Amino acid sequence: MATPRLGAWLLAASTALVLLGASIAPFLTPAYVRLEQDRVGVRDLTGFGPEQLDAVTGALLADLVLWRGDFDVAVDGTPVLNERERAHMRDVRGVFTGFWLLVVVGLVALIVGFARTRGTQARFASWRAVSGGARALAFALAIGGALAVLAFEAAFEVFHRLFFSSGSYVFDPRTDRLVQLFPQQFWSETAIAVGAVALGVAILTAWQAGRQAAGWRTKPVFSTSKART
């Protein structure tokens, strides 16, 4: 029995979410963030030494990803972020949490979907749905990547308007630590890197899932009825 249309859409959407989440995760590590901060000259912008920057970055990432604190890291007794910056980071954490919950739901849907799939045609349809989800993600990333390269500032603004209240994400790079720690060049280069990794993962997944679908499609379907002699 073939996978129902709704089930196929669910598998495709879950595939796209899981692939995107898996591609983003490495860029949330302190190692990557510090490497990119060094590339864009964050030490010069903030005046922090290497150990201070490591401590600040690690604390902010832990608060963002692991909910360890309230973005109240301090250097020499002085909070790094002001209350307005901390409020924005709480909003960012809320968006991140929602996204990761969707990724987990997608992963569960994939596991359950394949666990409940029985029969040659159902397996073919499931792998075809996975391939379709990966191809759709690759297409969206290609379009989004082109827009980001050609007009990153506009794309960045649209993203923030979609997920955050107006004005809550506007900071002064001369005085606000948040945009000194994570300047626009940091985000533009990170967005390109994430897009490139996700695009590669999506293309590879689409290819491999397509091969699996083709394999199941060519497998013979055995009848359970007894053959006549």
C-alpha positions in Angstrom: 0.0 0.0 0.0 1.5 3.3 -1.0 2.2 6.1 1.5 -0.9 8.4 1.7 -0.4 11.9 0.2 -0.5 13.5 3.7 2.0 11.1 5.0 4.3 11.8 2.0 4.1 15.6 2.6 4.8 15.0 6.3 7.9 13.0 5.5 9.1 15.5 3.0 8.7 18.5 5.4 10.3 16.5 8.2 13.3 15.7 6.0 13.8 19.4 5.1 13.6 20.4 8.8 16.0 17.7 10.0 18.5 18.4 7.3 18.4 22.2 8.0 18.7 21.6 11.7 21.7 19.3 11.2 23.4 21.8 9.0 22.9 24.7 11.4 24.0 22.9 14.6 27.8 23.0 13.9 27.7 26.7 13.6 26.3 27.1 17.1 29.5 25.7 18.7 32.0 28.0 20.5 34.7 26.8 18.2 33.1 28.1 15.1 31.8 31.3 16.6 35.2 32.3 18.0 36.8 31.4 14.7 34.4 33.7 12.8 34.7 36.4 15.4 38.5 36.4 14.9 38.0 36.6 11.1 35.8 39.8 11.4 37.9 41.5 14.0 35.6 41.3 17.1 38.5 41.7 19.5 39.3 45.2 18.0 35.6 46.1 18.1 35.1 45.1 21.7 38.5 45.6 23.2 38.2 42.2 24.9 41.2 39.9 25.2 41.1 36.3 24.0 40.2 34.8 27.4 37.5 37.4 28.0 36.1 36.9 24.5 36.1 33.1 25.0 34.3 33.5 28.3 31.7 36.0 27.0 31.0 34.0 23.8 30.7 30.7 25.6 28.3 32.1 28.2 26.1 33.7 25.6 25.9 30.5 23.5 25.2 28.4 26.6 22.4 30.8 27.5 21.0 30.7 24.0 21.2 27.0 23.3 21.1 25.4 26.7 19.1 28.0 28.7 21.9 28.2 31.4 21.3 31.8 32.2 19.7 35.1 31.3 22.5 36.6 29.0 23.9 38.4 32.1 27.6 37.5 31.6 29.8 40.2 33.0 33.5 41.3 32.5 35.2 42.7 35.5 31.9 43.0 37.3 30.2 45.0 34.4 27.4 43.3 32.4 28.4 42.9 28.8 24.8 43.4 27.5 22.4 46.1 28.5 18.8 45.2 29.3 17.6 46.0 25.8 20.2 43.7 24.3 19.3 41.0 26.8 15.6 41.3 25.9 16.4 40.8 22.2 18.5 37.7 23.0 15.6 36.3 25.0 13.5 36.8 21.8 16.1 35.1 19.8 16.2 32.2 22.2 12.4 31.8 21.9 12.7 31.6 18.1 15.5 29.2 18.3 13.6 27.0 20.7 10.6 26.9 18.4 12.8 25.9 15.5 14.5 23.1 17.4 11.2 21.8 18.6 10.1 21.5 15.0 13.3 19.7 14.1 12.8 17.2 16.9 9.2 16.7 15.8 10.4 16.2 12.3 13.0 13.6 13.4 10.3 11.7 15.4 8.0 11.8 12.4 10.7 10.3 10.1 11.6 7.6 12.6 7.9 6.7 13.2 7.0 7.0 9.5 9.7 4.5 8.4 9.1 2.2 11.4 5.5 1.9 10.3 6.2 1.5 6.6 5.5 -1.9 5.3 5.7 -3.3 1.8 7.7 -2.6 -1.3 5.5 0.2 -2.7 5.2 1.9 0.7 9.0 1.9 1.0 9.4 3.3 -2.5 6.9 6.1 -1.7 8.6 6.9 1.6 12.1 7.2 0.1 10.6 9.3 -2.8 9.1 11.6 -0.2 12.5 12.0 1.5 14.1 12.7 -1.8 11.4 15.3 -2.6 11.9 17.0 0.7 15.6 17.2 0.2 15.2 18.6 -3.3 12.7 21.2 -2.1 15.1 22.3 0.6 17.9 22.5 -2.0 15.8 24.7 -4.3 14.8 27.0 -1.4 18.4 27.3 -0.3 19.5 28.1 -3.8 16.9 30.9 -4.1 17.5 32.2 -0.6 21.3 32.0 -1.1 21.1 34.1 -4.2 19.0 36.7 -2.4 21.4 36.7 0.5 24.4 37.2 -1.7 22.8 40.0 -3.8 20.9 41.7 -1.0 21.9 40.5 2.4 20.9 43.6 4.3 17.4 43.5 2.9 17.0 39.7 3.6 18.3 40.2 7.1 15.8 43.0 7.7 12.9 40.9 6.3 13.9 38.0 8.6 13.9 40.1 11.7 10.6 41.8 10.8 9.0 38.4 10.5 10.2 37.1 13.9 10.8 40.2 16.1 8.9 43.3 17.0 9.7 46.4 15.1 12.8 48.3 16.4 13.7 45.6 19.0 16.6 44.4 16.9 18.2 47.8 16.0 21.5 48.5 17.8 24.3 51.0 17.6 27.6 49.4 16.7 29.5 52.2 18.3 28.1 51.5 21.8 26.1 48.2 21.9 28.2 45.1 22.6 25.8 42.7 21.0 26.5 44.0 17.5 30.2 44.4 18.3 30.3 40.7 19.3 28.2 39.7 16.3 28.6 42.3 13.6 26.9 42.1 10.2 29.9 40.6 8.5 29.7 37.8 11.0 26.1 37.1 10.1 26.6 37.4 6.3 29.5 35.0 6.2 27.8 32.6 8.6 24.6 32.6 6.5 26.6 31.8 3.4 28.5 29.0 5.2 25.3 27.5 6.6 23.6 27.7 3.2 26.5 26.0 1.5 26.6 23.2 4.0 22.8 22.7 4.0 22.7 22.8 0.2 25.4 20.1 0.0 23.7 18.0 2.6 20.3 18.4 0.8 21.7 17.4 -2.6 23.5 14.4 -1.2 20.4 13.3 0.7 18.2 13.7 -2.4 20.6 11.7 -4.5 20.9 8.9 -1.9 17.2 8.8 -1.2 16.5 8.7 -4.9 18.7 5.7 -5.2 16.9 4.0 -2.4 13.5 4.8 -3.9 14.6 3.4 -7.3 15.8 0.2 -5.6 12.5 -0.3 -3.9 10.6 0.5 -7.0 12.3 -2.3 -9.0 11.9 -4.9 -6.3 9.2 -7.5 -7.1 6.0 -7.5 -5.2 5.3 -11.1 -4.0 1.7 -12.2 -3.8 0.6 -14.0 -0.6 -1.9 -16.2 -2.5 -0.9 -19.7 -3.3 0.2 -20.4 -6.8 -1.8 -23.0 -8.8 0.0 -26.2 -9.7 
